Amino acid sequence: MPYFIETVDGEFCVFKEGTTTPLECYDDPDDAEAYFTALTIATQDEAKAETDTHIPPEAVADNARMALEVRAEKPPSEQGMTLVGLARARQLAERRPVSVATLRRMVSYFARHEVDKQGATWEERGKGWQAWYGWGGDEGRDWAQAIIDEEDDVEAKASRRHSEADMKLIRTMRKQLKMMLEICIELGDDGYDDEHGEEYAEESAEQLEMEQGIADVVDALDNVRTMKVEEAVSDEVKHFARKLMGAS
């Protein structure tokens, strides 16, 4: 869904196309641009096919709306949520489509921030409370976890269709990918991604875990000849092995 920035009474405000009420306003144009970018990233799921996304349940949307309302009533020093969290809250509040990749980020967020419930300002609906409910609250956590559990179960069943030769190659590819990720981190990878922007940076640690989970699909070949010799390896696995190795 398109968004745009417009100056209103000296402030830089982010609007959703077709509306006259700004979503957020900032004194600094860079802050407005940063929120606009985060919002665009968070809502890019809407462009995907319905079969690739999930609509937030009403209870999840209610929690996100409540978090936004509470945040709006707080003074700036007591307002929670990162730009990404704020964009996510609006996505959930409006029950816009959410991708499986985003649901994995939700699961990761809730796992990291469960401890926030013990925070001193939780009962006062402080920053931690606002962020938790902005991501959908307990209902959002349970909803996301249920879908991810189902996705992982389907993937696990699908992996069992491969031959032992396939699995041997896949395990080799996974080891190679894990090594490459570790090297990138040692070299000082800042977690920033040109395509996903700040959202990727915020989730950099969890992104590594996610990539290593994806690496269950990849343990990389010693050389291309292995693929040629291993006739029992399926064309599908050969294709991904060559892609990982940069082979033609």
Accessible surface in RSA format (square Angstrom, percent):
REM  Atomic radii and reference values for relative SASA: ProtOr
REM  Chains: A
REM  Algorithm: Lee & Richards
REM  Probe-radius: 1.40
REM  Slices: 20
REM RES _ NUM      All-atoms   Total-Side   Main-Chain    Non-polar    All polar
REM                ABS   REL    ABS   REL    ABS   REL    ABS   REL    ABS   REL
RES MET A   1    98.56  51.0  59.20  39.2  39.36  93.7  65.23  55.5  33.33  44.2
RES PRO A   2    78.91  57.5  67.33  61.4  11.58  42.1  78.49  64.8   0.43   2.7
RES TYR A   3    18.25   8.5   2.09   1.2  16.17  42.1   2.01   1.5  16.24  20.0
RES PHE A   4    73.52  36.8  70.21  43.5   3.31   8.6  73.52  44.6   0.00   0.0
RES ILE A   5    59.75  34.0  30.92  23.0  28.84  69.5  30.92  22.3  28.84  78.3
RES GLU A   6    91.23  52.4  85.96  65.0   5.27  12.6  28.78  55.7  62.46  51.0
RES THR A   7    81.98  58.3  58.73  59.5  23.25  55.4  39.88  53.6  42.10  63.6
RES VAL A   8    52.56  34.6  48.69  44.1   3.88   9.3  51.74  45.0   0.82   2.2
RES ASP A   9   145.45 101.9 101.19 100.7  44.25 104.6  42.05  99.0 103.40 103.1
RES GLY A  10    59.73  73.7   0.00   N/A  59.73  73.7  34.89  95.7  24.84  55.6
RES GLU A  11    67.88  39.0  67.88  51.4   0.00   0.0  13.54  26.2  54.34  44.4
RES PHE A  12    55.03  27.5  55.03  34.1   0.00   0.0  55.03  33.4   0.00   0.0
RES CYS A  13     0.82   0.6   0.82   0.9   0.00   0.0   0.00   0.0   0.82   0.9
RES VAL A  14     0.00   0.0   0.00   0.0   0.00   0.0   0.00   0.0   0.00   0.0
RES PHE A  15    12.55   6.3  12.55   7.8   0.00   0.0  12.55   7.6   0.00   0.0
RES LYS A  16    35.14  17.1  35.14  21.6   0.00   0.0  12.60  11.3  22.54  24.0
RES GLU A  17   108.32  62.2  94.26  71.3  14.06  33.5  29.00  56.1  79.31  64.8
RES GLY A  18    81.14 100.1   0.00   N/A  81.14 100.1  42.21 115.8  38.93  87.2
RES THR A  19    54.60  38.8  40.52  41.1  14.08  33.5  44.80  60.2   9.80  14.8
RES THR A  20   129.84  92.3 106.62 108.1  23.22  55.3  80.86 108.6  48.99  74.1
RES THR A  21    99.23  70.6  94.03  95.3   5.20  12.4  63.80  85.7  35.43  53.6
RES PRO A  22    49.27  35.9  36.60  33.4  12.66  46.0  36.60  30.2  12.66  78.7
RES LEU A  23    30.90  17.2  19.73  14.1  11.17  28.1  21.26  14.9   9.64  26.0
RES GLU A  24    30.15  17.3  25.10  19.0   5.05  12.0   5.40  10.4  24.75  20.2
RES CYS A  25    43.83  33.2  19.86  22.1  23.97  56.3   9.34  23.7  34.49  37.2
RES TYR A  26    39.17  18.3  35.09  20.0   4.08  10.6  38.13  28.7   1.04   1.3
RES ASP A  27   119.06  83.4  98.46  98.0  20.60  48.7  36.76  86.5  82.30  82.1
RES ASP A  28    60.65  42.5  57.34  57.1   3.31   7.8  18.59  43.8  42.06  41.9
RES PRO A  29    67.72  49.4  63.96  58.3   3.76  13.7  64.38  53.2   3.34  20.8
RES ASP A  30   104.95  73.5  99.66  99.2   5.29  12.5  25.93  61.0  79.03  78.8
RES ASP A  31    67.74  47.5  67.04  66.7   0.71   1.7   7.45  17.5  60.29  60.1
RES ALA A  32     0.10   0.1   0.10   0.2   0.00   0.0   0.10   0.1   0.00   0.0
RES GLU A  33    87.58  50.3  87.58  66.3   0.00   0.0  41.68  80.6  45.90  37.5
RES ALA A  34    35.52  32.7  26.15  40.4   9.37  21.3  34.25  48.2   1.27   3.4
RES TYR A  35     0.00   0.0   0.00   0.0   0.00   0.0   0.00   0.0   0.00   0.0
RES PHE A  36    53.59  26.8  53.59  33.2   0.00   0.0  53.59  32.5   0.00   0.0
RES THR A  37    56.23  40.0  55.58  56.3   0.65   1.6  42.61  57.2  13.62  20.6
RES ALA A  38     1.76   1.6   0.22   0.3   1.54   3.5   0.43   0.6   1.33   3.5
RES LEU A  39     0.21   0.1   0.21   0.2   0.00   0.0   0.21   0.1   0.00   0.0
RES THR A  40    64.09  45.6  62.39  63.3   1.70   4.0  61.75  82.9   2.34   3.5
RES ILE A  41    15.24   8.7  11.86   8.8   3.37   8.1  12.73   9.2   2.50   6.8
RES ALA A  42     1.50   1.4   0.20   0.3   1.30   3.0   0.91   1.3   0.59   1.6
RES THR A  43     3.05   2.2   2.06   2.1   0.99   2.4   0.00   0.0   3.05   4.6
RES GLN A  44    75.62  42.3  63.87  46.7  11.75  28.0  29.12  62.0  46.49  35.3
RES ASP A  45     4.28   3.0   4.28   4.3   0.00   0.0   0.10   0.2   4.18   4.2
RES GLU A  46    42.16  24.2  19.13  14.5  23.03  54.8  11.54  22.3  30.62  25.0
RES ALA A  47    98.87  90.9  56.21  86.7  42.66  97.0  67.89  95.6  30.98  82.1
RES LYS A  48    96.42  47.0  78.28  48.0  18.14  43.2  54.09  48.7  42.33  45.1
RES ALA A  49    58.85  54.1  41.52  64.1  17.33  39.4  52.85  74.4   6.00  15.9
RES GLU A  50   156.26  89.7 142.93 108.1  13.33  31.7  57.54 111.3  98.72  80.6
RES THR A  51   129.08  91.8  93.70  95.0  35.38  84.3  88.69 119.1  40.39  61.1
RES ASP A  52    77.85  54.5  69.48  69.2   8.38  19.8  17.84  42.0  60.02  59.9
RES THR A  53    14.64  10.4   3.89   3.9  10.75  25.6   0.00   0.0  14.64  22.1
RES HIS A  54    55.95  30.6  51.55  35.8   4.40  11.3  36.80  37.9  19.15  22.3
RES ILE A  55    92.36  52.6  76.50  57.0  15.86  38.2  76.50  55.1  15.86  43.1
RES PRO A  56     0.00   0.0   0.00   0.0   0.00   0.0   0.00   0.0   0.00   0.0
RES PRO A  57    47.96  35.0  42.26  38.5   5.70  20.7  47.96  39.6   0.00   0.0
RES GLU A  58    82.83  47.6  79.04  59.8   3.79   9.0  53.64 103.8  29.18  23.8
RES ALA A  59    47.95  44.1  40.11  61.9   7.84  17.8  44.43  62.6   3.53   9.3
RES VAL A  60     0.98   0.6   0.98   0.9   0.00   0.0   0.98   0.9   0.00   0.0
RES ALA A  61     0.00   0.0   0.00   0.0   0.00   0.0   0.00   0.0   0.00   0.0
RES ASP A  62    66.73  46.7  60.91  60.6   5.82  13.8  25.69  60.5  41.04  40.9
RES ASN A  63    15.72  10.8  15.71  15.2   0.01   0.0   0.01   0.0  15.71  15.2
RES ALA A  64     0.00   0.0   0.00   0.0   0.00   0.0   0.00   0.0   0.00   0.0
RES ARG A  65    84.78  35.6  83.66  42.6   1.11   2.6  46.05  62.9  38.72  23.5
RES MET A  66    58.22  30.1  56.65  37.5   1.57   3.7  32.44  27.6  25.78  34.1
RES ALA A  67     0.00   0.0   0.00   0.0   0.00   0.0   0.00   0.0   0.00   0.0
RES LEU A  68    25.29  14.1  20.13  14.4   5.15  13.0  20.42  14.3   4.87  13.1
RES GLU A  69   106.54  61.2 101.05  76.5   5.49  13.1  41.18  79.7  65.36  53.4
RES VAL A  70    10.92   7.2  10.85   9.8   0.07   0.2  10.92   9.5   0.00   0.0
RES ARG A  71    32.97  13.8  32.97  16.8   0.00   0.0   0.88   1.2  32.09  19.4
RES ALA A  72    78.45  72.1  47.79  73.7  30.66  69.7  53.55  75.4  24.90  66.0
RES GLU A  73   144.84  83.2 108.52  82.1  36.32  86.5  48.74  94.3  96.10  78.5
RES LYS A  74    43.67  21.3  37.43  23.0   6.24  14.9  14.13  12.7  29.55  31.5
RES PRO A  75    66.28  48.3  58.72  53.5   7.55  27.5  65.92  54.4   0.36   2.2
RES PRO A  76   114.29  83.3 100.54  91.7  13.75  50.0 100.96  83.4  13.34  82.9
RES SER A  77    87.28  73.8  63.84  85.2  23.44  54.0  58.97 125.6  28.31  39.7
RES GLU A  78    81.92  47.0  80.06  60.6   1.86   4.4  27.40  53.0  54.52  44.5
RES GLN A  79    51.35  28.7  36.83  26.9  14.52  34.6   2.78   5.9  48.57  36.8
RES GLY A  80     3.85   4.7   0.00   N/A   3.85   4.7   3.63  10.0   0.22   0.5
RES MET A  81    30.80  15.9   0.21   0.1  30.59  72.8   5.42   4.6  25.38  33.6
RES THR A  82    68.76  48.9  57.74  58.5  11.02  26.3  65.97  88.6   2.80   4.2
RES LEU A  83    43.83  24.4  41.01  29.3   2.82   7.1  41.14  28.9   2.69   7.2
RES VAL A  84     1.38   0.9   1.38   1.3   0.00   0.0   1.38   1.2   0.00   0.0
RES GLY A  85     1.25   1.5   0.00   N/A   1.25   1.5   1.25   3.4   0.00   0.0
RES LEU A  86     1.76   1.0   1.76   1.3   0.00   0.0   1.76   1.2   0.00   0.0
RES ALA A  87     0.00   0.0   0.00   0.0   0.00   0.0   0.00   0.0   0.00   0.0
RES ARG A  88     0.12   0.1   0.12   0.1   0.00   0.0   0.00   0.0   0.12   0.1
RES ALA A  89     0.00   0.0   0.00   0.0   0.00   0.0   0.00   0.0   0.00   0.0
RES ARG A  90    34.01  14.3  33.45  17.0   0.57   1.3   1.72   2.3  32.29  19.6
RES GLN A  91     0.00   0.0   0.00   0.0   0.00   0.0   0.00   0.0   0.00   0.0
RES LEU A  92     0.00   0.0   0.00   0.0   0.00   0.0   0.00   0.0   0.00   0.0
RES ALA A  93     6.79   6.2   4.34   6.7   2.45   5.6   4.35   6.1   2.44   6.5
RES GLU A  94    69.37  39.8  43.02  32.5  26.36  62.8  35.39  68.5  33.98  27.7
RES ARG A  95    94.06  39.5  84.29  43.0   9.77  23.3  22.22  30.4  71.84  43.5
RES ARG A  96    13.05   5.5  11.73   6.0   1.31   3.1  11.90  16.3   1.15   0.7
RES PRO A  97    33.82  24.6  33.82  30.8   0.00   0.0  33.82  27.9   0.00   0.0
RES VAL A  98     0.00   0.0   0.00   0.0   0.00   0.0   0.00   0.0   0.00   0.0
RES SER A  99     4.70   4.0   4.70   6.3   0.00   0.0   3.33   7.1   1.37   1.9
RES VAL A 100    34.07  22.4  32.87  29.8   1.20   2.9  32.87  28.6   1.20   3.3
RES ALA A 101    41.98  38.6  36.69  56.6   5.30  12.0  39.15  55.1   2.83   7.5
RES THR A 102     4.20   3.0   4.20   4.3   0.00   0.0   0.00   0.0   4.20   6.4
RES LEU A 103     0.00   0.0   0.00   0.0   0.00   0.0   0.00   0.0   0.00   0.0
RES ARG A 104    58.04  24.4  53.20  27.1   4.84  11.5  15.49  21.2  42.54  25.8
RES ARG A 105    19.72   8.3  19.24   9.8   0.49   1.2   1.06   1.4  18.67  11.3
RES MET A 106     0.00   0.0   0.00   0.0   0.00   0.0   0.00   0.0   0.00   0.0
RES VAL A 107    30.40  20.0  28.28  25.6   2.12   5.1  28.94  25.1   1.46   4.0
RES SER A 108    18.99  16.0  11.91  15.9   7.08  16.3  17.81  37.9   1.18   1.6
RES TYR A 109     7.31   3.4   7.31   4.2   0.00   0.0   7.17   5.4   0.13   0.2
RES PHE A 110     2.73   1.4   1.69   1.0   1.04   2.7   1.88   1.1   0.85   2.4
RES ALA A 111    81.12  74.6  46.72  72.1  34.41  78.3  58.65  82.6  22.47  59.5
RES ARG A 112    82.12  34.5  57.11  29.1  25.01  59.6  47.73  65.2  34.39  20.8
RES HIS A 113    50.78  27.8  50.77  35.3   0.01   0.0  42.20  43.5   8.59  10.0
RES GLU A 114    75.39  43.3  74.32  56.2   1.07   2.6  48.79  94.4  26.60  21.7
RES VAL A 115   102.77  67.6  92.57  83.8  10.20  24.6  98.20  85.3   4.56  12.4
RES ASP A 116    40.01  28.0  32.43  32.3   7.57  17.9   9.75  22.9  30.26  30.2
RES LYS A 117    53.04  25.9  39.98  24.5  13.06  31.1  25.25  22.7  27.79  29.6
RES GLN A 118   148.99  83.3 118.33  86.5  30.66  73.0  45.83  97.6 103.15  78.2
RES GLY A 119    39.09  48.2   0.00   N/A  39.09  48.2  29.76  81.7   9.33  20.9
RES ALA A 120   103.51  95.2  63.33  97.7  40.18  91.4  75.82 106.8  27.69  73.4
RES THR A 121    67.25  47.8  66.85  67.8   0.40   1.0  51.17  68.7  16.09  24.3
RES TRP A 122    34.25  13.7  30.65  14.8   3.60   8.4  11.52   6.1  22.73  36.9
RES GLU A 123   157.73  90.6 129.48  98.0  28.25  67.3  63.09 122.0  94.64  77.3
RES GLU A 124   115.19  66.1 102.01  77.2  13.18  31.4  45.99  88.9  69.21  56.5
RES ARG A 125   105.23  44.2 105.23  53.6   0.00   0.0  22.03  30.1  83.20  50.4
RES GLY A 126     7.51   9.3   0.00   N/A   7.51   9.3   7.51  20.6   0.00   0.0
RES LYS A 127   108.84  53.1 106.35  65.3   2.49   5.9  57.37  51.6  51.47  54.8
RES GLY A 128    20.94  25.8   0.00   N/A  20.94  25.8  15.85  43.5   5.09  11.4
RES TRP A 129    17.32   7.0  16.83   8.1   0.49   1.2   3.89   2.1  13.44  21.8
RES GLN A 130     0.00   0.0   0.00   0.0   0.00   0.0   0.00   0.0   0.00   0.0
RES ALA A 131    16.95  15.6  16.95  26.2   0.00   0.0  16.95  23.9   0.00   0.0
RES TRP A 132     0.58   0.2   0.58   0.3   0.00   0.0   0.22   0.1   0.37   0.6
RES TYR A 133    46.43  21.7  46.43  26.4   0.00   0.0   7.66   5.8  38.77  47.8
RES GLY A 134     0.01   0.0   0.00   N/A   0.01   0.0   0.01   0.0   0.00   0.0
RES TRP A 135     4.57   1.8   4.57   2.2   0.00   0.0   0.44   0.2   4.12   6.7
RES GLY A 136     0.00   0.0   0.00   N/A   0.00   0.0   0.00   0.0   0.00   0.0
RES GLY A 137     0.00   0.0   0.00   N/A   0.00   0.0   0.00   0.0   0.00   0.0
RES ASP A 138    48.63  34.1  48.30  48.1   0.33   0.8  14.49  34.1  34.14  34.0
RES GLU A 139    81.04  46.5  76.13  57.6   4.91  11.7  29.82  57.7  51.22  41.8
RES GLY A 140     0.00   0.0   0.00   N/A   0.00   0.0   0.00   0.0   0.00   0.0
RES ARG A 141    66.71  28.0  66.70  34.0   0.01   0.0  27.47  37.5  39.25  23.8
RES ASP A 142    81.40  57.0  74.36  74.0   7.04  16.6  31.17  73.4  50.23  50.1
RES TRP A 143    36.04  14.5  28.52  13.8   7.52  17.7  26.71  14.2   9.33  15.1
RES ALA A 144     0.00   0.0   0.00   0.0   0.00   0.0   0.00   0.0   0.00   0.0
RES GLN A 145    67.86  37.9  67.86  49.6   0.00   0.0  31.19  66.4  36.67  27.8
RES ALA A 146    60.81  55.9  48.52  74.9  12.30  28.0  55.16  77.7   5.65  15.0
RES ILE A 147    21.51  12.2  20.92  15.6   0.58   1.4  21.46  15.5   0.05   0.1
RES ILE A 148     7.96   4.5   7.96   5.9   0.00   0.0   7.96   5.7   0.00   0.0
RES ASP A 149    77.09  54.0  69.20  68.9   7.88  18.6  28.04  66.0  49.05  48.9
RES GLU A 150   117.66  67.6 111.03  84.0   6.63  15.8  38.62  74.7  79.05  64.5
RES GLU A 151    54.15  31.1  53.41  40.4   0.74   1.8   2.25   4.4  51.90  42.4
RES ASP A 152    58.83  41.2  54.39  54.1   4.44  10.5  27.29  64.2  31.54  31.5
RES ASP A 153    70.53  49.4  64.61  64.3   5.92  14.0  21.96  51.7  48.57  48.4
RES VAL A 154    88.80  58.4  87.43  79.1   1.38   3.3  88.01  76.5   0.79   2.2
RES GLU A 155    97.12  55.8  89.40  67.6   7.72  18.4  41.29  79.9  55.83  45.6
RES ALA A 156    44.35  40.8  36.90  56.9   7.46  17.0  43.60  61.4   0.75   2.0
RES LYS A 157   120.29  58.7 109.62  67.3  10.67  25.4  61.46  55.3  58.83  62.7
RES ALA A 158    40.93  37.6  32.39  50.0   8.54  19.4  40.51  57.0   0.42   1.1
RES SER A 159    43.71  36.9  39.63  52.9   4.08   9.4  28.34  60.4  15.37  21.5
RES ARG A 160   168.90  70.9 137.67  70.2  31.23  74.4  74.90 102.4  94.00  57.0
RES ARG A 161   152.63  64.1 113.01  57.6  39.63  94.3  69.26  94.7  83.37  50.5
RES HIS A 162    32.98  18.0  17.73  12.3  15.25  39.0   3.27   3.4  29.71  34.6
RES SER A 163    49.71  42.0  35.58  47.5  14.13  32.5  47.18 100.5   2.52   3.5
RES GLU A 164   122.48  70.3 112.67  85.2   9.81  23.4  70.23 135.9  52.25  42.7
RES ALA A 165    17.42  16.0   8.29  12.8   9.13  20.8  13.26  18.7   4.15  11.0
RES ASP A 166     4.60   3.2   4.60   4.6   0.00   0.0   0.00   0.0   4.60   4.6
RES MET A 167    38.60  20.0  38.60  25.5   0.00   0.0  38.24  32.5   0.35   0.5
RES LYS A 168   135.01  65.9 132.87  81.5   2.15   5.1  81.27  73.1  53.75  57.2
RES LEU A 169     8.86   4.9   6.04   4.3   2.82   7.1   8.57   6.0   0.29   0.8
RES ILE A 170     8.91   5.1   8.91   6.6   0.00   0.0   8.91   6.4   0.00   0.0
RES ARG A 171    91.30  38.3  91.30  46.5   0.00   0.0  30.68  41.9  60.62  36.7
RES THR A 172    42.98  30.6  40.71  41.3   2.27   5.4  21.95  29.5  21.03  31.8
RES MET A 173     0.76   0.4   0.76   0.5   0.00   0.0   0.76   0.6   0.00   0.0
RES ARG A 174    73.19  30.7  73.19  37.3   0.00   0.0  12.19  16.7  61.00  37.0
RES LYS A 175   142.55  69.5 134.56  82.6   7.99  19.0  80.31  72.3  62.24  66.3
RES GLN A 176    61.67  34.5  58.87  43.0   2.81   6.7   4.66   9.9  57.01  43.2
RES LEU A 177    28.34  15.8  28.34  20.3   0.00   0.0  28.34  19.9   0.00   0.0
RES LYS A 178    96.32  47.0  96.32  59.1   0.00   0.0  39.08  35.2  57.24  61.0
RES MET A 179    88.51  45.8  86.83  57.5   1.68   4.0  49.14  41.8  39.37  52.2
RES MET A 180    79.47  41.2  77.21  51.1   2.26   5.4  74.65  63.5   4.82   6.4
RES LEU A 181    34.81  19.4  33.82  24.2   0.99   2.5  34.30  24.1   0.51   1.4
RES GLU A 182    78.08  44.8  75.32  57.0   2.77   6.6  27.64  53.5  50.44  41.2
RES ILE A 183    80.76  46.0  80.71  60.1   0.04   0.1  80.71  58.1   0.04   0.1
RES CYS A 184    59.41  44.9  56.95  63.5   2.46   5.8   7.33  18.6  52.08  56.2
RES ILE A 185    86.23  49.1  76.73  57.2   9.50  22.9  76.75  55.3   9.49  25.7
RES GLU A 186   146.44  84.1 109.67  83.0  36.76  87.5  45.79  88.6 100.65  82.2
RES LEU A 187   149.32  83.2 113.64  81.3  35.68  89.7 117.70  82.7  31.62  85.1
RES GLY A 188    57.45  70.8   0.00   N/A  57.45  70.8  34.10  93.6  23.35  52.3
RES ASP A 189    77.38  54.2  43.39  43.2  33.99  80.4  17.52  41.2  59.87  59.7
RES ASP A 190   111.92  78.4  81.97  81.6  29.95  70.8  47.42 111.6  64.50  64.3
RES GLY A 191     4.08   5.0   0.00   N/A   4.08   5.0   3.98  10.9   0.10   0.2
RES TYR A 192   122.92  57.4 101.72  57.9  21.21  55.2  66.33  49.8  56.60  69.8
RES ASP A 193    42.93  30.1  39.74  39.6   3.19   7.5   3.82   9.0  39.11  39.0
RES ASP A 194   139.72  97.9 108.14 107.6  31.58  74.7  39.40  92.7 100.32 100.0
RES GLU A 195   133.00  76.4 108.59  82.2  24.41  58.1  43.64  84.4  89.36  73.0
RES HIS A 196    47.09  25.7  47.09  32.7   0.00   0.0  27.72  28.6  19.37  22.5
RES GLY A 197     4.31   5.3   0.00   N/A   4.31   5.3   4.08  11.2   0.23   0.5
RES GLU A 198    65.44  37.6  62.84  47.5   2.59   6.2  30.74  59.5  34.69  28.3
RES GLU A 199     3.90   2.2   3.90   3.0   0.00   0.0   0.61   1.2   3.29   2.7
RES TYR A 200    41.68  19.5  41.57  23.6   0.11   0.3  12.35   9.3  29.33  36.2
RES ALA A 201    35.14  32.3  23.86  36.8  11.28  25.6  24.19  34.1  10.95  29.0
RES GLU A 202    58.18  33.4  30.83  23.3  27.35  65.1  31.48  60.9  26.70  21.8
RES GLU A 203     0.56   0.3   0.56   0.4   0.00   0.0   0.40   0.8   0.16   0.1
RES SER A 204    44.62  37.7  38.11  50.9   6.51  15.0  12.01  25.6  32.61  45.7
RES ALA A 205    64.67  59.5  52.42  80.9  12.26  27.9  61.69  86.9   2.98   7.9
RES GLU A 206    21.00  12.1  19.12  14.5   1.87   4.5   6.19  12.0  14.80  12.1
RES GLN A 207    17.13   9.6  17.13  12.5   0.00   0.0   0.55   1.2  16.57  12.6
RES LEU A 208    43.25  24.1  39.89  28.5   3.36   8.4  42.80  30.1   0.45   1.2
RES GLU A 209   116.79  67.1 106.32  80.4  10.47  24.9  39.73  76.9  77.06  62.9
RES MET A 210    34.35  17.8  24.81  16.4   9.53  22.7  23.19  19.7  11.16  14.8
RES GLU A 211    48.20  27.7  48.20  36.5   0.00   0.0   7.03  13.6  41.17  33.6
RES GLN A 212    52.38  29.3  45.74  33.4   6.64  15.8  16.55  35.2  35.83  27.2
RES GLY A 213    37.96  46.8   0.00   N/A  37.96  46.8  30.08  82.5   7.88  17.6
RES ILE A 214    94.18  53.6  86.26  64.3   7.91  19.1  93.11  67.0   1.07   2.9
RES ALA A 215     0.38   0.4   0.38   0.6   0.00   0.0   0.38   0.5   0.00   0.0
RES ASP A 216    87.59  61.4  76.94  76.6  10.65  25.2  27.26  64.1  60.33  60.2
RES VAL A 217    86.62  57.0  84.06  76.1   2.56   6.2  84.65  73.6   1.96   5.3
RES VAL A 218    13.71   9.0  13.71  12.4   0.00   0.0  13.71  11.9   0.00   0.0
RES ASP A 219     3.68   2.6   3.68   3.7   0.00   0.0   0.00   0.0   3.68   3.7
RES ALA A 220     7.08   6.5   2.09   3.2   5.00  11.4   2.09   2.9   5.00  13.2
RES LEU A 221    13.69   7.6   2.27   1.6  11.42  28.7   2.39   1.7  11.30  30.4
RES ASP A 222   132.75  93.0  96.96  96.5  35.79  84.6  26.74  62.9 106.01 105.7
RES ASN A 223    51.18  35.3  47.91  46.3   3.28   7.9  26.49  63.7  24.70  23.9
RES VAL A 224    49.95  32.9  48.26  43.7   1.68   4.1  48.26  41.9   1.68   4.6
RES ARG A 225   165.15  69.3 165.07  84.1   0.08   0.2  68.16  93.2  96.99  58.8
RES THR A 226    56.35  40.1  50.35  51.0   6.00  14.3  44.97  60.4  11.38  17.2
RES MET A 227     0.46   0.2   0.00   0.0   0.46   1.1   0.46   0.4   0.00   0.0
RES LYS A 228   130.74  63.8 117.47  72.1  13.28  31.6  69.48  62.5  61.26  65.3
RES VAL A 229   120.33  79.2 102.60  92.9  17.73  42.7 108.92  94.6  11.40  30.9
RES GLU A 230    58.05  33.3  56.68  42.9   1.37   3.3   7.83  15.1  50.22  41.0
RES GLU A 231   137.35  78.9 115.63  87.5  21.72  51.7  59.72 115.5  77.62  63.4
RES ALA A 232    66.62  61.3  41.08  63.4  25.53  58.1  52.98  74.6  13.64  36.1
RES VAL A 233     5.94   3.9   0.90   0.8   5.04  12.1   0.90   0.8   5.04  13.7
RES SER A 234    40.14  33.9  30.58  40.8   9.56  22.0  40.09  85.4   0.05   0.1
RES ASP A 235   117.64  82.4 107.68 107.2   9.96  23.6  38.60  90.8  79.04  78.8
RES GLU A 236    77.32  44.4  66.33  50.2  10.99  26.2  39.31  76.0  38.00  31.0
RES VAL A 237     6.29   4.1   4.85   4.4   1.43   3.5   6.29   5.5   0.00   0.0
RES LYS A 238    28.69  14.0  28.69  17.6   0.00   0.0   4.52   4.1  24.18  25.8
RES HIS A 239   104.30  57.0 100.46  69.8   3.84   9.8  65.19  67.2  39.10  45.5
RES PHE A 240    88.44  44.2  86.55  53.6   1.89   4.9  86.55  52.5   1.89   5.4
RES ALA A 241     0.00   0.0   0.00   0.0   0.00   0.0   0.00   0.0   0.00   0.0
RES ARG A 242    70.43  29.6  70.43  35.9   0.00   0.0  17.09  23.4  53.34  32.3
RES LYS A 243   143.32  69.9 122.15  74.9  21.18  50.4  79.60  71.6  63.72  67.9
RES LEU A 244    46.27  25.8  22.61  16.2  23.66  59.5  28.82  20.2  17.45  46.9
RES MET A 245    63.75  33.0  25.22  16.7  38.53  91.7  34.60  29.4  29.15  38.6
RES GLY A 246    68.00  83.9   0.00   N/A  68.00  83.9  34.76  95.4  33.24  74.4
RES ALA A 247    33.47  30.8  10.07  15.5  23.40  53.2  19.22  27.1  14.25  37.8
RES SER A 248   142.97 120.8  85.32 113.9  57.65 132.8  87.63 186.6  55.34  77.5
END  Absolute sums over single chains surface
CHAIN  1 A    13697.3      11345.2       2352.1       7429.6       6267.7
END  Absolute sums over all chains
TOTAL         13697.3      11345.2       2352.1       7429.6       6267.7
